[in-house]
Amino acid sequence: MSNPTQSQGGTARVPSPKLLYPNTPWWTNLITAVVVAAVSILGTAYALKGSLPSTGVTDLGAAAIAVDTITYMPHILLLFGVLADMFTYQGVWSIPSLVGLLSVFLNYFMQYFWRGVQELWNSGKEVATVGSADVPSTNPFKGGKKGGAVNVPAFFTKYDGCSVQGFEGWSTPFAPQTLVVTATVFCYYIFDIVRNRGWLNATASIVMFGFFYIMQVAVLKMYGGCGAPDSPYSDYVQAAMAFFEGIVFGGSAYGIVQTYYPERLPSSVISPFPTKNKKDLVMGTDGKMYDSDGFPYLVLPNGQAIPDMSDRKSQDAFAQLAAQNLGTRTPAKPDSCPN
């Protein structure tokens, strides 16, 4: 059986490029991330159940699992890159996790920037309003909960979700460490995908980041917020500060890697071609294997199919397909390349 786009000499015409995995909705990635995070929390809770109070996370219900998952999202993001590189040996996933860890320390030094902004704001208020009252020096969220409205489980009396565990000494009264880590890691991935894969392919990452970030802010607010005794900032102001720092840290790290080590970006190891196997291909009249769209493939001994770019016509076809899925929409031309 031959494909109508094929002839004795190969492809009779250049196949029309299509988006990579067009039938995969963005919400499947979101569900996958939530399930993986939930399994991680369940495993941790099970392993630690003998050392935690009976009223803590050992009494797991649907709400407790969701809250614990969101609370430990920064820790999951820091561990994800290390595990991914350990299994794939690609050396690209650990970088955003390392940047996320460095953001804990960078966040500490950012307090001097926020203190300067605070001083400018206070000075402006004093000039605008003569004799105005001093800015409150106490945090409305001090004490771990507001008015006793939330019955905080015993586990959260030891960990409030505001600082990455083990780095509490580097916390500041401005942006919570956990929010900074989440924003930094996600921004690194999002900048990379938007720049090198296009906005459409970045939709899932943007939606996931928005979901997890909003839920993380909501959980921290529910358990009393992250203000320090000398911080007058609300949960939402602190979340905005953390988001700003995430853009700065994640965006700067992405810019450095993109400029000097583009082969170390996550997008560089994601194939722009659809994944095929032998059963997806048919034999053409020229003896080559083709998919349903007319793209030629080589079948390896293990059954894996890789693009066949042995002739100029197939090279042009796959170049257009890659351009479509990489977000550039236009393949490179020989006369447009510097070398």
C-alpha positions in Angstrom: 0.0 0.0 0.0 1.4 3.3 -1.0 0.7 6.9 0.1 -0.9 9.2 -2.5 1.8 11.8 -1.8 4.6 9.4 -2.8 6.2 8.5 -6.2 9.1 6.4 -7.4 11.5 9.2 -6.6 10.2 9.9 -3.1 7.7 12.6 -2.1 5.8 13.9 -5.1 5.1 17.1 -3.2 6.2 18.7 0.0 3.7 17.6 2.7 1.8 20.3 4.6 3.4 20.8 8.1 1.1 20.3 11.1 1.4 21.3 14.7 3.2 18.8 17.0 0.7 16.5 18.8 -2.4 18.5 17.7 -4.8 16.1 19.5 -3.2 16.5 22.9 -5.2 19.1 25.0 -3.3 21.3 27.4 -5.2 20.1 30.4 -3.7 16.6 30.1 -0.3 18.1 31.0 -1.9 19.8 34.0 -3.6 16.6 35.2 -0.3 14.8 34.8 1.6 17.3 36.9 -1.0 17.3 39.6 -1.1 13.5 39.8 2.7 13.3 39.9 2.9 15.9 42.7 0.1 14.1 44.7 1.9 10.8 44.4 5.1 12.5 45.7 3.3 13.9 48.7 1.6 10.6 49.5 4.9 8.8 49.3 6.6 11.3 51.6 3.7 11.2 54.1 3.8 7.5 54.2 7.5 7.4 54.8 7.3 10.0 57.6 4.1 8.8 59.2 5.9 7.3 62.2 7.6 10.6 63.0 4.7 13.0 62.5 2.0 13.8 65.0 -1.2 11.8 64.6 -3.2 15.0 63.8 -0.8 16.0 61.0 -0.5 14.9 57.4 -0.9 11.2 58.4 -4.6 11.8 58.6 -4.8 12.2 54.8 -8.0 13.4 53.2 -8.7 14.8 49.8 -8.3 18.4 51.1 -5.1 17.6 53.0 -3.5 15.9 49.9 -4.3 19.0 47.8 -3.0 21.4 50.4 0.2 19.4 50.9 0.8 19.1 47.2 0.5 22.8 46.6 2.6 23.6 49.7 5.5 21.4 48.6 5.3 22.4 44.9 8.6 24.4 45.2 10.4 21.4 46.7 9.0 19.2 43.9 10.3 21.7 41.2 13.8 21.7 42.8 13.9 17.9 42.8 12.3 17.4 39.3 15.3 18.6 37.3 17.8 16.4 39.1 15.6 13.3 38.7 14.9 14.1 35.0 18.6 14.4 34.2 19.4 11.3 36.2 17.1 9.2 34.0 17.7 11.0 30.6 21.3 12.1 30.8 20.4 15.2 28.8 21.9 17.8 31.2 19.2 20.4 30.6 16.6 19.9 33.4 19.0 20.4 36.3 19.7 24.0 35.3 16.3 25.5 36.1 16.2 23.5 39.3 19.7 25.0 40.2 18.4 28.5 39.3 15.4 27.9 41.5 17.7 27.0 44.4 19.9 30.1 43.8 16.8 32.2 43.8 16.6 31.5 47.6 19.8 33.4 48.1 19.2 36.0 45.5 15.8 36.7 47.2 17.7 37.4 50.4 19.7 40.2 48.7 16.6 41.5 47.0 15.4 42.7 50.4 17.7 45.7 50.0 16.0 46.7 46.8 12.5 46.3 48.4 13.7 48.3 51.4 14.7 51.1 49.1 11.3 51.0 47.4 9.7 51.0 50.8 11.7 54.1 51.9 10.8 56.0 48.7 7.1 55.1 49.2 7.1 56.2 52.9 8.9 59.4 52.0 6.4 60.2 49.3 3.5 59.6 51.8 5.1 61.9 54.3 5.5 64.7 51.7 1.9 64.2 50.4 0.3 64.0 53.8 1.8 66.2 56.5 1.4 64.8 60.0 0.2 61.4 58.8 0.4 58.4 61.0 3.4 56.1 60.9 3.3 53.0 58.7 2.2 50.1 60.9 5.2 48.0 62.0 3.3 44.9 62.8 2.1 42.2 60.4 -1.7 41.6 60.4 -0.9 37.9 59.8 1.4 37.5 62.8 0.7 34.5 64.9 0.2 31.9 62.1 -3.6 32.3 61.7 -6.1 35.2 61.7 -8.7 35.2 64.4 -8.7 31.4 64.8 -10.7 31.1 61.6 -8.6 28.2 60.4 -7.8 25.1 62.4 -4.2 24.6 61.5 -3.1 21.0 61.5 -0.2 20.1 63.9 2.2 19.6 61.0 1.8 23.2 59.8 2.7 24.5 63.2 6.2 23.3 62.4 6.3 24.3 58.7 4.3 27.2 57.4 5.1 26.8 53.7 6.8 30.2 53.4 10.4 29.1 53.4 12.2 26.3 51.6 12.9 23.8 54.4 16.6 24.1 55.5 16.9 27.7 54.3 14.7 29.5 56.8 17.6 31.7 57.8 17.7 33.3 54.4 14.0 34.4 54.5 13.0 38.1 54.3 9.8 40.0 55.2 9.2 40.8 51.6 8.9 37.9 49.1 8.4 34.3 50.5 11.0 31.9 49.3 8.6 29.3 48.1 6.8 31.7 45.9 10.1 33.0 44.5 11.2 29.4 43.7 8.0 28.5 41.9 8.0 31.7 39.9 11.7 31.4 39.0 11.6 27.8 37.8 8.3 28.3 35.8 9.5 31.6 34.2 12.7 29.9 33.0 10.7 27.2 31.3 8.1 29.6 29.9 10.6 32.0 28.5 12.4 29.1 26.8 9.2 27.6 25.3 7.8 30.9 24.2 11.0 31.9 22.5 11.9 28.6 20.9 8.6 26.7 20.6 6.0 29.5 20.1 3.1 30.8 22.2 0.8 28.0 21.3 3.2 25.3 22.6 3.7 27.4 25.8 0.0 27.5 26.7 0.1 24.5 28.9 3.1 25.8 30.9 1.5 29.2 31.3 -1.8 27.8 32.5 0.0 25.4 34.9 2.1 28.2 36.4 -1.0 30.4 36.9 -2.9 27.6 38.5 -0.1 26.5 40.9 0.9 30.0 41.8 -2.6 31.2 42.6 -3.3 28.0 44.6 0.0 28.4 46.5 -0.8 32.0 47.4 -4.3 30.9 48.6 -2.8 28.1 50.8 -0.3 30.4 52.4 -3.0 33.0 53.0 -5.3 30.3 54.5 -2.6 29.3 57.0 -1.8 32.8 58.1 0.4 34.4 55.5 4.2 34.9 55.4 4.6 38.3 56.9 7.3 39.0 59.5 6.7 41.2 62.6 8.4 44.1 60.8 6.5 43.6 57.5 3.3 45.6 56.7 2.8 43.9 53.4 -0.3 41.8 52.6 -0.2 38.3 51.0 -1.0 39.7 47.6 1.7 42.3 47.7 4.2 39.7 48.8 3.0 37.4 45.9 3.5 40.3 43.5 7.1 40.8 44.8 7.8 37.1 44.4 6.4 37.1 40.9 8.6 40.1 39.9 11.7 38.4 41.4 10.8 35.2 39.5 10.7 37.0 36.2 14.0 38.7 37.0 15.8 35.6 38.2 14.3 33.1 35.7 14.4 35.5 32.8 18.1 36.4 33.5 19.1 32.8 33.8 17.3 31.9 30.6 19.0 34.8 28.8 22.4 33.6 29.8 21.8 30.0 28.8 20.2 31.1 25.5 23.1 33.3 24.7 26.0 31.0 25.6 24.7 27.5 25.9 21.5 27.2 23.8 22.0 23.5 23.5 21.4 23.2 27.3 17.8 24.6 27.1 14.9 22.2 27.7 13.5 23.1 24.3 16.7 21.9 22.6 16.0 18.2 23.6 12.3 18.2 22.6 12.0 16.8 19.1 10.1 19.1 16.7 9.0 16.0 14.8 6.1 13.7 15.8 7.0 10.5 17.5 6.4 7.5 15.2 6.8 3.8 15.4 6.7 1.1 12.7 2.9 0.5 12.9 2.3 4.2 12.0 4.2 3.8 8.7 3.5 2.3 5.3 5.9 1.1 2.6 6.1 3.5 -0.4 6.7 2.6 -4.1 10.3 3.6 -3.7 10.9 1.2 -0.8 10.9 3.9 1.9 8.6 4.1 5.0 6.2 7.0 5.1 3.7 8.3 7.6 0.1 9.2 6.7 1.2 12.8 5.9 3.9 11.6 3.4 7.0 12.2 5.6 9.7 9.6 5.1 11.1 7.7 8.1 13.8 5.2 8.9 13.0 2.3 11.2 15.7 1.4 13.7 16.3 -2.2 14.9 14.5 -1.4 18.1 11.4 -0.3 16.2 11.9 3.4 16.8 11.3 5.6 13.7 13.4 8.6 13.0 13.1 11.2 10.1 14.8 10.2 6.9 16.5 13.3 5.5 18.6 11.5 2.9 17.4 13.7 0.0 16.8 17.4 -0.5 13.0 17.0 -0.9 12.6 15.3 2.4 15.0 17.9 4.0 12.8 20.7 2.9 9.7 18.9 4.1 11.1 18.3 7.6 12.5 21.8 7.7 9.0 23.2 7.2 7.6 20.8 9.8 10.3 21.8 12.3 9.7 25.5 11.7 6.0 25.1 12.3 6.6 23.3 15.6 9.5 25.5 16.8 7.4 28.6 16.6 9.4 30.3 13.8 6.8 29.4 11.1 9.6 29.8 8.5 12.4 27.3 7.8 16.0 28.5 7.4 17.2 29.3 3.9 20.7 28.7 2.7 21.2 32.3 1.7 20.0 33.6 5.1 22.5 31.6 7.2 25.8 33.3 8.1 27.8 30.1 7.4 
